[in-house]
Amino acid sequence: MKLLHKNGTIGIIAPGFYPDRQKLENGIRYLQKRGFTVRRGKSLTAQAGQLAGNDALRVDDLHAMFSDASVEAVICARGGWGSLRLLDKLDYNLLNKNRKILIGYSDITSLQLAFWKEIALPSLSGPMAAVEMAEKIHPFTEDHFWGQILNLKKSFNMSISDNGIDILYSGKGKGTLIGGCLSMITAQLATPFSPDYRGSVLFIEDINESLYKIDRHLAQLRYADVLRNLAALIIGDFINCEADQKELRALFREYVSDYKYPVLFNFPYGHSAKKTSLPIGAVCAIDTTNNIIETASCYQQL
């Protein structure tokens, strides 16, 4: 599997919405200033409605970036919607023969979950080229992202209390880190492309989902026996949800109160400017007594 090196080559694609042209150029310049060569995908200049070209073009673009031996990592330009449409059109054998990290979040969750389910290919839920990298990226986000993607260490440690994280339920839990955008996770349930969440550390976030919609998503996770069988739950940012933190905290407490695993709330991850980069497929251990989260490198499974 490819490792991203300093001054390596990064491919950029748009599996969902087409990106804002100026923001995309800003993001490319950001990567180039850091010394990387950037390979542009055909989807970056294509358009079909709000999507970055039709499904076939976006699939071919993803395949081309993974097949290109010079490309060490693939960063998505932005999210939106459209990635879920591609899952049954992907050549997973091709992807498995050309294993490398796919970086993105939000709608990109659909691809990342399918990659893990089908071929145990790890990915990184992190900043995107025409979003965070297009503007003045938050120092926390920047440091954590490059620390993950360029680091060959076995693991990263994070203090719970030093990062403003609330402990809804205390305890110890260890498992494979899986998750992303909550509405994408539930949309993928009961499809062939939904991973096995048993024993995992599930992380979730979302944007523009009202409280009643979040309630529906959580109910779906409960009925699908996802919540019952976790090793731990990490709750990130829920932006523009028309509810305050007290209401959100109460809702999540209601759904996980019967379980005995640790639950973290207000974790710095999601659509907000300040975010950690979380490696899907890596082992994560949470210990609230010792105030620590330990996450393996995104290259753990390579």
C-alpha positions as CSV (number, residue, x, y, z in Angstrom):
1,M,0.0,0.0,0.0
2,K,1.2,3.5,-0.8
3,L,2.5,5.8,1.8
4,L,2.4,9.6,1.3
5,H,5.8,11.1,1.5
6,K,6.9,14.7,1.8
7,N,7.1,16.1,-1.8
8,G,5.0,13.2,-3.0
9,T,2.1,13.2,-5.5
10,I,-1.5,13.8,-4.4
11,G,-4.5,13.1,-6.6
12,I,-7.6,15.2,-6.3
13,I,-11.0,14.0,-7.4
14,A,-14.7,15.1,-6.8
15,P,-16.8,11.9,-6.2
16,G,-19.9,14.0,-5.3
17,F,-20.6,17.7,-5.9
18,Y,-18.5,19.7,-8.3
19,P,-16.2,22.1,-6.4
20,D,-16.1,25.8,-6.4
21,R,-13.4,26.7,-9.0
22,Q,-11.7,29.4,-6.9
23,K,-11.7,27.3,-3.7
24,L,-10.3,24.3,-5.6
25,E,-7.4,26.4,-7.0
26,N,-6.7,27.8,-3.5
27,G,-6.6,24.2,-2.2
28,I,-4.3,23.1,-4.9
29,R,-1.9,26.0,-4.3
30,Y,-1.9,25.1,-0.6
31,L,-0.8,21.6,-1.3
32,Q,1.8,22.8,-3.8
33,K,3.2,25.3,-1.3
34,R,3.8,22.3,1.0
35,G,5.9,20.7,-1.7
36,F,3.4,18.2,-3.2
37,T,2.8,17.5,-6.9
38,V,-0.9,17.6,-7.6
39,R,-2.6,15.4,-10.1
40,R,-6.0,16.7,-11.2
41,G,-8.9,14.4,-11.8
42,K,-11.3,14.8,-14.7
43,S,-14.2,15.2,-12.3
44,L,-12.8,18.5,-11.1
45,T,-14.0,20.3,-14.3
46,A,-17.0,18.1,-15.1
47,Q,-20.6,18.9,-14.2
48,A,-23.9,17.1,-14.3
49,G,-26.4,19.1,-12.4
50,Q,-24.8,19.6,-9.0
51,L,-22.6,16.5,-9.4
52,A,-19.0,16.6,-10.8
53,G,-19.9,14.7,-13.9
54,N,-22.1,11.6,-14.4
55,D,-21.6,8.5,-12.3
56,A,-19.5,6.7,-14.9
57,L,-17.1,9.7,-15.2
58,R,-16.7,10.0,-11.4
59,V,-16.1,6.2,-11.1
60,D,-13.5,6.2,-13.9
61,D,-11.8,9.2,-12.2
62,L,-11.5,7.4,-8.9
63,H,-10.2,4.2,-10.7
64,A,-7.7,6.3,-12.6
65,M,-6.3,7.9,-9.5
66,F,-5.9,4.6,-7.7
67,S,-4.3,3.0,-10.8
68,D,-1.8,5.8,-11.2
69,A,1.4,4.4,-9.6
70,S,2.8,7.9,-9.1
71,V,-0.2,9.0,-6.9
72,E,0.5,8.3,-3.2
73,A,-2.8,9.5,-1.7
74,V,-6.2,10.8,-3.0
75,I,-7.8,13.8,-1.5
76,C,-11.5,14.6,-2.3
77,A,-12.3,18.2,-3.4
78,R,-15.5,18.4,-1.4
79,G,-18.6,16.4,-0.3
80,G,-22.2,17.2,-1.1
81,W,-24.0,14.1,-2.3
82,G,-23.5,11.5,-5.0
83,S,-20.8,9.1,-3.6
84,L,-23.5,6.6,-2.5
85,R,-24.5,6.2,-6.1
86,L,-21.1,4.9,-7.0
87,L,-20.7,1.9,-4.6
88,D,-22.1,-0.8,-6.9
89,K,-20.1,0.5,-9.9
90,L,-16.6,0.4,-8.3
91,D,-14.0,-2.2,-9.2
92,Y,-12.9,-3.3,-5.7
93,N,-10.3,-5.7,-7.2
94,L,-8.7,-2.8,-8.9
95,L,-8.7,-0.7,-5.7
96,N,-7.3,-3.6,-3.7
97,K,-4.4,-4.0,-6.1
98,N,-3.6,-0.3,-5.8
99,R,-4.1,0.3,-2.1
100,K,-3.7,3.9,-1.0
101,I,-5.4,6.4,1.4
102,L,-8.6,8.2,0.4
103,I,-9.1,11.4,2.3
104,G,-12.4,13.3,2.9
105,Y,-15.4,13.4,5.1
106,S,-19.2,14.2,4.9
107,D,-20.5,12.5,1.7
108,I,-17.2,10.8,1.2
109,T,-18.1,8.6,4.2
110,S,-20.1,6.4,1.8
111,L,-16.9,5.5,-0.1
112,Q,-14.8,5.0,3.0
113,L,-17.3,2.7,4.6
114,A,-17.6,0.6,1.4
115,F,-13.8,0.5,1.1
116,W,-13.5,-1.0,4.6
117,K,-16.4,-3.4,4.1
118,E,-15.3,-4.7,0.7
119,I,-11.5,-4.8,0.9
120,A,-10.5,-3.7,4.4
121,L,-8.9,-0.6,2.9
122,P,-8.3,2.1,5.5
123,S,-9.0,5.7,4.8
124,L,-8.8,9.0,6.6
125,S,-11.8,11.1,7.5
126,G,-10.1,14.5,7.2
127,P,-10.0,17.9,5.5
128,M,-10.7,18.4,1.8
129,A,-9.0,20.3,-1.0
130,A,-11.7,22.8,-1.8
131,V,-13.0,23.2,1.7
132,E,-10.5,23.5,4.6
133,M,-7.5,23.7,2.4
134,A,-9.1,26.4,0.3
135,E,-9.1,28.9,3.2
136,K,-7.0,29.6,6.2
137,I,-7.0,26.1,7.7
138,H,-7.4,25.9,11.5
139,P,-4.0,25.2,13.1
140,F,-5.4,22.3,15.1
141,T,-6.9,20.8,12.0
142,E,-3.7,21.3,10.0
143,D,-1.4,19.9,12.6
144,H,-3.5,16.8,13.3
145,F,-4.0,16.1,9.6
146,W,-0.4,16.3,8.5
147,G,0.7,14.5,11.7
148,Q,-1.6,11.6,10.7
149,I,-0.9,11.4,7.0
150,L,2.9,11.9,7.1
151,N,3.5,10.0,10.3
152,L,4.8,6.4,10.3
153,K,4.5,6.0,14.1
154,K,2.3,3.2,15.3
155,S,-0.1,5.4,17.3
156,F,-1.3,8.9,18.4
157,N,-2.4,9.9,21.9
158,M,-4.9,12.6,22.7
159,S,-5.9,13.9,26.1
160,I,-9.7,13.9,26.7
161,S,-9.8,16.9,29.2
162,D,-7.3,19.0,27.2
163,N,-9.5,19.1,24.2
164,G,-12.8,20.1,25.7
165,I,-14.4,16.7,25.3
166,D,-17.3,15.7,27.6
167,I,-17.6,12.2,29.0
168,L,-21.2,11.1,28.8
169,Y,-20.4,7.7,30.1
170,S,-17.0,6.6,31.5
171,G,-15.1,3.4,31.0
172,K,-12.6,1.6,28.8
173,G,-13.2,0.5,25.2
174,K,-11.1,-0.7,22.3
175,G,-11.9,-1.6,18.8
176,T,-11.7,-0.7,15.1
177,L,-12.4,2.9,14.4
178,I,-15.4,3.2,12.0
179,G,-17.7,6.1,11.2
180,G,-18.2,9.5,9.6
181,C,-21.3,11.5,8.7
182,L,-24.3,10.0,10.6
183,S,-26.8,10.4,7.8
184,M,-24.4,8.6,5.4
185,I,-23.9,5.8,7.9
186,T,-27.7,5.2,8.3
187,A,-28.3,5.5,4.5
188,Q,-25.8,2.7,4.0
189,L,-27.3,0.3,6.5
190,A,-29.0,-2.9,5.1
191,T,-27.0,-2.5,1.9
192,P,-24.1,-4.9,0.8
193,F,-21.7,-2.0,1.5
194,S,-22.3,-1.4,5.2
195,P,-19.5,-2.6,7.4
196,D,-19.8,-4.8,10.5
197,Y,-19.9,-2.4,13.5
198,R,-19.8,-5.1,16.2
199,G,-16.9,-4.3,18.6
200,S,-16.0,-1.1,16.8
201,V,-15.4,2.4,18.1
202,L,-18.1,4.3,16.2
203,F,-17.6,8.0,15.5
204,I,-20.4,10.2,14.2
205,E,-21.1,13.9,13.2
206,D,-23.4,15.7,10.9
207,I,-24.6,19.1,9.6
208,N,-28.0,20.7,8.9
209,E,-29.8,17.8,10.5
210,S,-32.7,18.9,12.8
211,L,-33.0,17.2,16.2
212,Y,-35.9,15.0,15.0
213,K,-33.8,13.8,12.1
214,I,-30.9,12.9,14.5
215,D,-33.4,11.1,16.6
216,R,-34.5,9.0,13.5
217,H,-30.9,8.2,12.7
218,L,-30.2,7.0,16.2
219,A,-33.4,5.0,16.3
220,Q,-32.3,3.3,13.0
221,L,-28.9,2.5,14.6
222,R,-30.6,1.0,17.6
223,Y,-33.0,-1.1,15.5
224,A,-30.1,-2.3,13.4
225,D,-28.3,-3.4,16.6
226,V,-25.4,-1.1,15.9
227,L,-25.5,0.8,19.2
228,R,-25.9,-2.3,21.3
229,N,-22.7,-3.9,20.1
230,L,-20.1,-1.1,20.1
231,A,-16.8,-0.9,22.1
232,A,-17.2,2.9,22.4
233,L,-19.0,5.8,20.8
234,I,-17.4,9.2,19.8
235,I,-19.9,12.0,19.2
236,G,-18.5,14.8,17.2
237,D,-19.9,18.1,16.1
238,F,-23.6,18.5,15.0
239,I,-23.7,21.8,13.2
240,N,-26.9,23.8,12.5
241,C,-29.1,21.2,14.0
242,E,-31.6,23.7,15.5
243,A,-30.9,22.4,19.0
244,D,-28.5,23.4,21.8
245,Q,-25.8,21.2,23.4
246,K,-28.1,20.4,26.4
247,E,-30.8,19.0,24.1
248,L,-28.3,17.0,22.0
249,R,-26.6,15.6,25.1
250,A,-30.0,14.5,26.5
251,L,-30.9,12.8,23.2
252,F,-27.7,10.8,23.0
253,R,-27.9,9.9,26.6
254,E,-31.3,8.4,26.0
255,Y,-30.1,6.2,23.3
256,V,-26.9,4.8,24.9
257,S,-27.9,4.8,28.6
258,D,-28.4,1.0,28.6
259,Y,-24.9,0.2,27.4
260,K,-21.7,0.0,29.4
261,Y,-19.1,1.3,27.0
262,P,-17.5,4.8,27.1
263,V,-19.3,7.6,25.3
264,L,-17.5,10.9,24.4
265,F,-19.5,14.0,23.5
266,N,-18.3,17.3,21.9
267,F,-15.4,15.6,20.3
268,P,-13.5,17.9,17.8
269,Y,-14.5,16.2,14.6
270,G,-17.0,17.0,11.9
271,H,-18.0,20.0,9.7
272,S,-16.5,22.6,12.0
273,A,-13.2,24.3,11.3
274,K,-11.4,22.6,14.1
275,K,-11.3,18.9,13.6
276,T,-9.2,15.8,14.2
277,S,-8.5,13.5,11.3
278,L,-9.8,10.0,12.1
279,P,-8.4,6.9,10.4
280,I,-11.2,4.5,9.5
281,G,-10.0,0.9,10.0
282,A,-7.4,1.7,12.7
283,V,-7.6,0.4,16.2
284,C,-8.7,3.0,18.8
285,A,-8.6,2.6,22.6
286,I,-10.5,5.0,25.0
287,D,-9.7,5.1,28.7
288,T,-11.7,7.8,30.6
289,T,-10.0,6.9,33.9
290,N,-6.6,7.7,32.5
291,N,-8.0,10.6,30.4
292,I,-6.6,9.2,27.1
293,I,-7.6,8.3,23.6
294,E,-5.0,6.2,21.7
295,T,-5.5,5.8,17.9
296,A,-3.3,3.7,15.6
297,S,-1.8,5.3,12.5
298,C,-3.9,5.5,9.4
299,Y,-1.2,3.2,7.8
300,Q,-1.8,0.5,10.5
301,Q,-3.5,-1.9,8.0
302,L,-1.1,-1.4,5.1
